[in-house]
C-alpha cells in the first residue's frame, strides 16, 4: 500500500496502541499523540500538494486489484478535508493537554489519548475509503471511539446523552449495512468506482430508493432535519475537548459521505429537489431552535444543525459552482465550529457553566475571550470579510446561476438564516459579554490567574487563539481554496477521473 495513503489511518492506530502502553507516563502519551497527529498533518499537506491539480491517487491493499481488493483513494476533496480535519484535531489535542496540565478537566488523560487517536484513524479512513464497506468500517471506528469519549468524566446528564447518541448511531449503522447489502445484491460489488458504472444499468426507481436510503443513513449522522433531534442533547453535555471535535468533524464526515455517494453513485439530478427541501427545512428549524436556548452550548449546537443546511443546499444545486461552494463551506464550518466550542470551554473554566441566565460581563472578565468569540461568531453569521461570508456568497451565486423557484426559496432561507444567526449571536453578546460581571465570576477569574493551573489555562487560551487565526487564514486564502474547491467539484460531478484511477490502473499500487 502506498505510504502516503496509509499514514492518515495506520499511524494513528499505531499511536493509539503506543499511548495505551504508556498509560502510566502521561508526558510520554502527550508527546506521542502530538507527534502522531503532526505526522498526519504533514502527510495530508503532501497529499493535497499532489492532488490539487485534479490528480487522483489510489492504492490497493495487498496487491489485490480493484474491485476485488481494499482500495484507498485521495482526490482534491479528500486531501483538503484530511488536511483541515487533522489540523483541527492537532490543535484541539494541544488544548486538551492544557486542560490536563492545569488539572482543569475531570477526564482521564491516560484513557483519552488512545481513544482520541482511534477517532482520528476513523475520520481519516472515512475520507480515504474507496468502497462502501470500508467507509462503514471508518464510520464505526470513529463512532466507537466517540461512544467512549462522550462519557469521559461521566455525570447523569452525560450518560443519558450518550445513550441517545449511541442508540441513534447504531440505528444509522444498521441501515447503512442494509444499504450495503442491497447495493451488493444489485451490482455484485461494494467498490465505489465499480458501483458507479453498474448502477447506471439499474432500474431508475431502484436507484432512487437506494439514493434516498443512503441519504437517510448519512443524514442521521449529519443531523439534517428531521433527523437532527439527537445532536442538541448530545454535544453540549460532553466535555469541551470532545464537543469541539464532534461539532467540527463528525457531522462533516457524514456530509462528505452524502456528497461522495450522491455525486459518484446516483448522479444527483433525480434527488436535487429533495435535497433542496431538506436544506431549507434544516436551515430554518435549526436556527429557530437556537433562538430559544438559554445555554451558549445549546445555541451553538442548534446553529450547527442549521448551517448543515447550507451544505445540503449547495449539493442540491448539482452544479460545479454549487458543490465548490459546499467544499468552501465545509472548510469554513469545521474551523468555526471547533473554535466556538473551544471558546465555550474557556467560558466554562471562568464561570463554571455556559448558561446565559447567570453569565454577564465576560468582556470585562477576559477581553481576549470576547475577541475569540466575536470573530468566529461573525464568520458563522456571514459578516464580510470573514470566511463564512465568502462561503455563503459562493453558494448564493451558484444558486442565482441555477435559477428556479425552489432554488430562490433556498437562497431566501439562507439569507434569513444568516440574519437570525446574527440575532442569536447578538443575544449571546448582550446577555453574556456586556454588563458588569457578577462577583463570583470576578473571584473565579482571580483564582484561575493566581492558581497553580494558570499554565494550563494559558495553553488553552493560546490554542483557541490559534484556531481563531486558522479561521482568519481560511478567509485570507480564499483564492487558492476556491481553486481547489472548483477542481474538486468538477471531478465529483464528472466522475471519470476517479473511476479511471481506481479501475483503469491510473493509481499507485504496491
C-alpha positions as CSV (number, residue, x, y, z in Angstrom):
1,X,0.0,0.0,0.0
2,X,1.3,3.5,-0.9
3,X,2.7,5.0,2.3
4,X,1.1,8.5,1.7
5,X,-2.3,7.0,1.6
6,X,-1.7,4.6,4.6
7,X,-0.3,7.2,7.0
8,X,-3.5,9.0,7.9
9,X,-5.2,5.9,9.4
10,X,-2.4,3.4,10.1
11,X,-0.1,5.8,12.0
12,X,-2.9,7.0,14.4
13,X,-3.8,3.3,15.1
14,X,-0.2,2.6,15.9
15,X,0.0,5.7,18.0
16,X,-3.1,4.6,19.9
17,X,-1.5,1.3,20.7
18,X,1.7,3.0,21.9
19,X,-0.1,5.5,24.1
20,X,-2.1,2.7,25.7
21,X,1.1,1.0,26.7
22,X,2.3,4.4,28.0
23,X,-0.7,4.9,30.3
24,X,1.5,5.2,33.3
25,X,3.5,8.0,31.7
26,X,1.2,11.0,30.8
27,X,4.0,13.1,29.4
28,X,5.0,10.3,27.0
29,X,1.4,9.9,26.0
30,X,1.2,13.6,25.2
31,X,4.4,13.7,23.2
32,X,3.4,10.6,21.2
33,X,-0.1,11.9,20.5
34,X,1.2,15.3,19.3
35,X,3.9,13.7,17.1
36,X,1.4,11.2,15.6
37,X,-1.0,14.0,14.6
38,X,1.8,16.2,13.3
39,X,2.8,13.3,11.0
40,X,-0.8,13.1,9.8
41,X,-1.0,16.8,9.1
42,X,2.3,16.7,7.2
43,X,1.1,13.7,5.2
44,X,-2.2,15.4,4.4
45,X,-0.4,18.5,3.3
46,X,1.7,16.5,0.9
47,X,-1.4,14.7,-0.4
48,X,-3.1,18.0,-1.1
49,X,0.0,19.2,-3.0
50,X,-0.1,16.0,-5.1
51,X,-3.8,16.1,-5.8
52,X,-4.6,19.9,-6.0
53,X,-4.5,19.8,-9.8
54,X,-7.1,17.1,-10.0
55,X,-4.8,14.1,-9.8
56,X,-6.4,11.0,-8.1
57,X,-4.1,8.8,-6.1
58,X,-5.2,5.2,-5.4
59,X,-3.6,2.3,-3.6
60,X,-4.7,-1.4,-3.4
61,X,-4.0,-3.2,-0.2
62,X,-2.1,-6.4,-0.5
63,X,-1.8,-6.0,-4.3
64,X,-5.4,-7.1,-4.9
65,X,-6.7,-5.1,-7.8
66,X,-10.0,-3.2,-7.7
67,X,-12.8,-4.0,-7.4
68,X,-11.8,-7.2,-5.5
69,X,-9.3,-5.6,-3.1
70,X,-9.4,-2.9,-0.5
71,X,-8.9,0.5,-2.3
72,X,-8.0,3.8,-0.7
73,X,-8.4,6.9,-2.7
74,X,-7.2,10.5,-2.4
75,X,-8.6,13.2,-4.7
76,X,-8.6,17.0,-4.1
77,X,-11.7,16.9,-1.8
78,X,-10.3,14.0,0.3
79,X,-6.9,15.6,0.7
80,X,-8.3,19.1,1.5
81,X,-10.6,17.6,4.2
82,X,-7.8,15.5,5.6
83,X,-5.6,18.5,6.0
84,X,-8.2,20.7,7.6
85,X,-9.5,17.9,9.9
86,X,-6.1,16.7,11.1
87,X,-5.0,20.3,11.8
88,X,-8.1,20.8,13.9
89,X,-7.5,17.5,15.7
90,X,-4.0,18.6,16.5
91,X,-5.0,22.0,17.9
92,X,-7.8,20.5,20.0
93,X,-5.3,17.9,21.3
94,X,-3.0,20.6,22.4
95,X,-6.0,22.4,24.1
96,X,-6.8,19.1,25.9
97,X,-3.2,18.8,27.0
98,X,-3.5,22.3,28.5
99,X,-6.6,21.1,30.4
100,X,-4.8,18.1,31.8
101,X,-1.6,20.1,32.7
102,X,-3.7,22.6,34.6
103,X,-5.9,20.0,36.2
104,X,-8.9,21.8,34.6
105,X,-10.6,18.6,33.4
106,X,-12.1,15.6,35.2
107,X,-11.5,13.3,32.2
108,X,-8.9,10.5,32.5
109,X,-6.0,11.6,30.2
110,X,-4.4,8.2,30.2
111,X,-7.6,6.8,28.5
112,X,-8.2,9.9,26.4
113,X,-5.1,9.8,24.2
114,X,-5.6,6.2,22.8
115,X,-9.3,6.8,22.1
116,X,-8.6,10.2,20.5
117,X,-6.1,8.6,18.1
118,X,-8.5,5.8,17.3
119,X,-11.1,8.5,16.5
120,X,-8.5,10.2,14.2
121,X,-8.0,7.0,12.4
122,X,-11.7,6.5,11.8
123,X,-12.1,10.1,10.5
124,X,-9.2,9.6,8.1
125,X,-10.3,6.2,6.9
126,X,-13.8,7.5,6.2
127,X,-12.4,10.2,3.9
128,X,-10.0,7.7,2.1
129,X,-12.2,4.7,1.8
130,X,-12.8,3.6,-1.8
131,X,-15.6,1.2,-1.1
132,X,-18.8,1.2,0.9
133,X,-17.7,-1.5,3.3
134,X,-14.6,0.3,4.4
135,X,-16.5,3.6,4.5
136,X,-18.7,1.7,7.0
137,X,-15.6,0.5,8.9
138,X,-14.2,4.0,9.1
139,X,-17.5,5.3,10.4
140,X,-17.7,2.5,13.0
141,X,-14.1,3.1,14.2
142,X,-14.9,6.8,14.5
143,X,-18.3,6.2,16.3
144,X,-17.0,3.5,18.6
145,X,-14.3,6.0,19.8
146,X,-16.9,8.7,20.1
147,X,-19.1,6.5,22.4
148,X,-16.2,6.2,24.8
149,X,-15.2,9.9,24.6
150,X,-18.7,11.3,25.2
151,X,-18.8,9.5,28.6
152,X,-15.5,11.0,29.7
153,X,-15.9,12.5,33.2
154,X,-19.4,10.8,33.5
155,X,-22.4,12.5,35.0
156,X,-26.0,11.5,34.9
157,X,-26.7,14.0,32.1
158,X,-23.7,12.8,30.1
159,X,-24.7,9.1,30.5
160,X,-28.2,10.0,29.3
161,X,-26.9,11.9,26.3
162,X,-24.5,9.2,25.4
163,X,-27.4,6.6,25.4
164,X,-29.4,8.8,23.0
165,X,-26.3,9.3,20.8
166,X,-25.4,5.6,20.8
167,X,-28.9,4.3,20.0
168,X,-29.3,6.8,17.1
169,X,-25.8,6.0,15.8
170,X,-26.4,2.2,16.0
171,X,-29.7,2.6,14.1
172,X,-28.0,4.5,11.4
173,X,-25.3,1.8,11.2
174,X,-27.9,-0.9,10.8
175,X,-29.5,1.0,8.0
176,X,-26.0,1.5,6.5
177,X,-25.3,-2.2,6.5
178,X,-28.7,-2.9,4.9
179,X,-28.0,-0.4,2.2
180,X,-24.6,-2.0,1.5
181,X,-26.2,-5.4,1.3
182,X,-28.8,-4.1,-1.2
183,X,-26.2,-2.5,-3.4
184,X,-24.1,-5.7,-3.4
185,X,-27.1,-7.8,-4.3
186,X,-27.8,-5.4,-7.2
187,X,-24.3,-4.9,-8.5
188,X,-22.1,-7.7,-7.1
189,X,-19.6,-5.2,-5.7
190,X,-19.0,-2.6,-2.9
191,X,-16.2,-0.7,-4.7
192,X,-17.5,2.8,-5.2
193,X,-16.0,3.3,-8.7
194,X,-17.3,-0.1,-9.8
195,X,-20.8,0.6,-8.4
196,X,-20.9,3.9,-10.3
197,X,-20.7,2.1,-13.6
198,X,-23.1,-0.8,-12.7
199,X,-25.8,1.4,-11.1
200,X,-26.2,3.1,-14.5
201,X,-28.0,0.0,-15.8
202,X,-30.2,-0.5,-12.8
203,X,-33.9,0.5,-12.9
204,X,-34.3,4.2,-12.2
205,X,-36.8,3.6,-9.4
206,X,-34.5,1.2,-7.6
207,X,-31.6,3.7,-7.9
208,X,-33.8,6.4,-6.4
209,X,-34.7,4.2,-3.5
210,X,-31.0,3.4,-2.8
211,X,-30.2,7.1,-3.1
212,X,-32.9,8.0,-0.6
213,X,-31.8,5.2,1.7
214,X,-28.1,6.4,1.8
215,X,-29.4,10.0,2.3
216,X,-31.3,8.8,5.4
217,X,-28.3,6.8,6.7
218,X,-25.8,9.7,6.4
219,X,-28.5,12.3,7.1
220,X,-28.9,10.9,10.6
221,X,-25.2,11.1,11.2
222,X,-25.1,14.7,9.7
223,X,-28.1,15.8,11.8
224,X,-30.2,17.1,8.9
225,X,-33.9,17.9,9.7
226,X,-36.0,15.9,10.7
227,X,-33.2,13.6,11.9
228,X,-31.4,16.2,14.0
229,X,-33.1,15.7,17.4
230,X,-30.2,13.8,18.9
231,X,-27.5,16.4,18.4
232,X,-28.5,19.3,20.7
233,X,-29.0,16.8,23.5
234,X,-25.6,15.1,23.0
235,X,-22.9,17.6,22.0
236,X,-23.5,20.3,24.7
237,X,-23.1,18.0,27.7
238,X,-19.8,16.4,26.6
239,X,-16.5,17.9,27.9
240,X,-15.1,20.7,25.8
241,X,-12.4,18.8,24.0
242,X,-14.9,16.2,22.9
243,X,-17.8,18.6,21.9
244,X,-15.3,20.7,19.8
245,X,-14.3,17.7,17.8
246,X,-17.8,16.3,17.5
247,X,-19.1,19.7,16.3
248,X,-16.3,20.2,13.9
249,X,-15.8,16.8,12.3
250,X,-18.4,14.1,13.0
251,X,-21.3,15.7,11.1
252,X,-18.9,16.9,8.4
253,X,-17.7,13.4,7.7
254,X,-21.3,12.4,7.2
255,X,-21.8,15.4,4.8
256,X,-18.7,14.2,2.9
257,X,-20.3,10.8,2.6
258,X,-23.5,12.3,1.3
259,X,-21.5,14.3,-1.3
260,X,-19.5,11.3,-2.4
261,X,-22.3,8.9,-2.7
262,X,-24.9,11.2,-4.3
263,X,-22.5,12.6,-6.9
264,X,-20.5,9.4,-7.8
265,X,-23.2,6.7,-7.4
266,X,-26.5,8.4,-8.1
267,X,-25.8,11.4,-10.2
268,X,-27.8,13.8,-8.1
269,X,-30.3,15.1,-10.7
270,X,-33.3,13.0,-9.6
271,X,-32.9,13.8,-5.9
272,X,-32.0,17.5,-6.2
273,X,-35.4,18.8,-5.3
274,X,-35.4,16.5,-2.2
275,X,-32.1,17.9,-1.1
276,X,-33.2,21.5,-1.6
277,X,-36.3,20.9,0.6
278,X,-34.2,19.2,3.2
279,X,-31.7,22.1,3.1
280,X,-34.5,24.7,3.6
281,X,-36.0,22.8,6.5
282,X,-32.7,22.3,8.2
283,X,-31.7,25.9,7.9
284,X,-34.9,27.3,9.4
285,X,-35.7,24.7,12.0
286,X,-32.1,24.7,13.3
287,X,-31.8,28.4,13.7
288,X,-35.3,28.8,15.2
289,X,-34.2,26.3,17.8
290,X,-31.0,28.3,18.5
291,X,-33.0,31.5,19.2
292,X,-34.9,30.0,22.1
293,X,-32.0,28.4,24.0
294,X,-30.6,29.8,27.3
295,X,-27.3,28.0,27.2
296,X,-24.4,29.0,24.8
297,X,-23.5,25.4,24.0
298,X,-27.1,24.6,23.0
299,X,-27.3,27.8,20.9
300,X,-24.2,26.7,19.1
301,X,-25.5,23.1,18.7
302,X,-28.7,24.2,17.1
303,X,-26.8,26.7,14.9
304,X,-24.6,23.7,13.8
305,X,-27.7,21.9,12.7
306,X,-28.9,25.0,10.8
307,X,-25.7,25.5,8.9
308,X,-25.5,21.9,7.7
309,X,-28.5,23.1,5.6
310,X,-26.2,25.4,3.6
311,X,-24.1,22.4,2.5
312,X,-27.1,20.4,1.6
313,X,-28.4,23.3,-0.4
314,X,-25.2,23.5,-2.4
315,X,-25.3,19.8,-3.1
316,X,-28.9,20.1,-4.2
317,X,-27.9,22.6,-6.9
318,X,-26.0,19.7,-8.6
319,X,-23.6,22.1,-10.4
320,X,-19.9,22.7,-10.3
321,X,-20.3,26.1,-8.7
322,X,-22.8,24.8,-6.1
323,X,-20.5,21.9,-5.0
324,X,-17.5,24.2,-5.0
325,X,-19.4,26.4,-2.6
326,X,-20.1,23.3,-0.4
327,X,-16.4,22.5,-0.3
328,X,-15.6,26.0,0.8
329,X,-18.4,25.9,3.4
330,X,-17.1,22.6,4.8
331,X,-13.7,24.1,5.4
332,X,-15.1,27.2,7.0
333,X,-17.6,25.4,9.2
334,X,-15.1,22.8,10.5
335,X,-12.8,25.6,11.7
336,X,-15.5,27.9,13.0
337,X,-17.5,25.3,15.0
338,X,-14.3,23.9,16.6
339,X,-13.3,27.5,17.6
340,X,-16.7,28.4,19.1
341,X,-16.8,25.2,21.2
342,X,-13.3,25.8,22.5
343,X,-14.3,29.4,23.4
344,X,-17.3,27.9,25.3
345,X,-14.9,25.7,27.1
346,X,-12.9,28.7,28.3
347,X,-16.1,30.3,29.4
348,X,-16.9,27.2,31.5
349,X,-13.4,27.4,33.1
350,X,-14.0,31.1,34.1
351,X,-17.7,30.7,35.2
352,X,-18.3,27.0,35.7
353,X,-21.2,26.9,33.2
354,X,-22.4,28.4,29.9
355,X,-25.9,29.4,31.0
356,X,-27.0,32.8,29.8
357,X,-29.2,33.2,32.8
358,X,-26.2,33.5,35.1
359,X,-23.4,35.0,32.9
360,X,-22.7,38.6,32.1
361,X,-19.7,40.9,31.7
362,X,-17.4,38.3,30.1
363,X,-15.8,41.2,28.2
364,X,-14.6,42.6,31.5
365,X,-13.5,39.2,32.8
366,X,-11.4,38.4,29.7
367,X,-11.2,40.8,26.7
368,X,-9.3,38.1,24.8
369,X,-12.2,35.7,25.4
370,X,-14.6,38.2,24.0
371,X,-12.5,38.7,20.9
372,X,-12.1,34.9,20.4
373,X,-15.9,34.6,20.5
374,X,-16.7,37.6,18.3
375,X,-14.5,36.7,15.3
376,X,-15.7,33.2,14.6
377,X,-19.3,34.1,15.6
378,X,-19.3,36.9,12.9
379,X,-17.9,34.4,10.4
380,X,-20.7,32.0,11.3
381,X,-23.3,34.7,10.6
382,X,-21.6,35.6,7.3
383,X,-20.2,39.0,8.0
384,X,-17.7,40.3,5.5
385,X,-14.8,39.7,5.0
386,X,-14.9,36.5,7.1
387,X,-14.8,33.0,5.6
388,X,-18.5,32.5,6.3
389,X,-19.3,35.5,4.1
390,X,-17.1,34.1,1.3
391,X,-18.7,30.6,1.5
392,X,-22.3,31.9,1.6
393,X,-21.7,34.3,-1.4
394,X,-20.3,31.3,-3.3
395,X,-23.4,29.3,-2.6
396,X,-25.8,32.1,-3.3
397,X,-24.1,33.0,-6.6
398,X,-24.3,29.3,-7.6
399,X,-28.0,29.3,-6.7
400,X,-28.7,32.5,-8.7
401,X,-26.9,31.0,-11.7
402,X,-29.0,27.8,-11.4
403,X,-32.3,29.6,-11.0
404,X,-35.7,28.0,-10.4
405,X,-38.4,28.8,-7.8
406,X,-37.2,26.2,-5.3
407,X,-33.6,27.4,-5.5
408,X,-34.7,31.0,-4.9
409,X,-36.7,29.9,-1.9
410,X,-33.5,28.2,-0.7
411,X,-31.5,31.4,-1.2
412,X,-34.2,33.3,0.8
413,X,-34.0,30.7,3.5
414,X,-30.2,31.1,3.6
415,X,-30.4,34.9,3.9
416,X,-33.0,34.6,6.6
417,X,-30.9,32.0,8.5
418,X,-27.9,34.3,8.3
419,X,-29.8,37.2,9.8
420,X,-31.3,35.0,12.5
421,X,-27.8,33.7,13.3
422,X,-26.7,37.2,13.7
423,X,-29.6,37.8,16.1
424,X,-28.7,34.7,18.1
425,X,-25.1,35.8,18.4
426,X,-26.0,39.3,19.5
427,X,-28.3,37.8,22.1
428,X,-25.3,35.9,23.5
429,X,-23.2,39.0,23.3
430,X,-25.7,41.3,25.0
431,X,-26.6,38.8,27.8
432,X,-23.2,37.2,28.3
433,X,-20.5,39.6,27.4
434,X,-21.8,43.1,28.1
435,X,-22.6,44.5,31.5
436,X,-21.0,44.3,34.9
437,X,-19.6,40.8,35.8
438,X,-21.1,39.0,38.7
439,X,-18.9,39.0,41.9
440,X,-18.4,35.2,41.7
441,X,-17.2,35.5,38.1
442,X,-14.5,38.1,39.1
443,X,-13.5,35.9,42.1
444,X,-13.2,32.8,39.8
445,X,-11.1,34.7,37.4
446,X,-8.7,35.8,40.1
447,X,-8.4,32.3,41.5
448,X,-7.6,31.0,38.0
449,X,-5.0,33.6,37.4
450,X,-3.3,33.0,40.8
451,X,-3.7,29.3,41.0
452,X,-1.3,26.5,40.1
453,X,-3.4,25.7,37.0
454,X,-2.8,29.1,35.3
455,X,-0.3,27.5,32.9
456,X,-2.9,25.1,31.6
457,X,-5.4,27.9,31.2
458,X,-2.8,29.9,29.3
459,X,-2.2,27.0,26.9
460,X,-5.9,26.5,26.3
461,X,-6.3,30.2,25.6
462,X,-3.3,30.1,23.2
463,X,-4.8,27.1,21.3
464,X,-8.1,28.9,21.0
465,X,-6.3,31.9,19.6
466,X,-4.5,29.6,17.1
467,X,-7.9,28.3,16.0
468,X,-9.2,31.8,15.5
469,X,-6.1,32.5,13.4
470,X,-6.8,29.5,11.3
471,X,-10.3,30.8,10.6
472,X,-8.9,34.2,9.5
473,X,-6.4,32.4,7.3
474,X,-9.2,30.5,5.6
475,X,-10.7,33.9,4.6
476,X,-7.3,35.2,3.6
477,X,-6.6,32.1,1.4
478,X,-10.0,32.2,-0.2
479,X,-8.4,32.4,-3.7
480,X,-6.4,29.2,-3.6
481,X,-9.1,27.5,-1.6
482,X,-11.7,28.3,-4.3
483,X,-9.3,26.9,-7.0
484,X,-9.1,23.6,-5.1
485,X,-12.8,23.7,-4.4
486,X,-13.7,24.1,-8.1
487,X,-11.2,21.4,-9.1
488,X,-12.8,19.0,-6.6
489,X,-16.3,19.9,-7.7
490,X,-15.6,19.3,-11.3
491,X,-14.1,15.9,-10.5
492,X,-17.0,15.0,-8.3
493,X,-19.6,15.8,-11.0
494,X,-17.6,14.4,-13.9
495,X,-16.5,11.3,-12.0
496,X,-14.4,9.9,-14.8
497,X,-11.0,10.6,-13.3
498,X,-12.0,8.9,-10.0
499,X,-13.3,5.8,-11.8
500,X,-10.3,5.6,-14.2
501,X,-7.8,5.9,-11.4
502,X,-9.4,3.1,-9.4
503,X,-10.4,0.7,-12.1
504,X,-8.2,1.7,-15.0
505,X,-4.8,1.3,-13.4
506,X,-4.2,5.1,-13.2
507,X,-3.4,5.0,-9.5
508,X,-0.4,3.9,-7.5
509,X,-0.4,0.3,-6.5
510,X,2.1,-1.6,-4.4
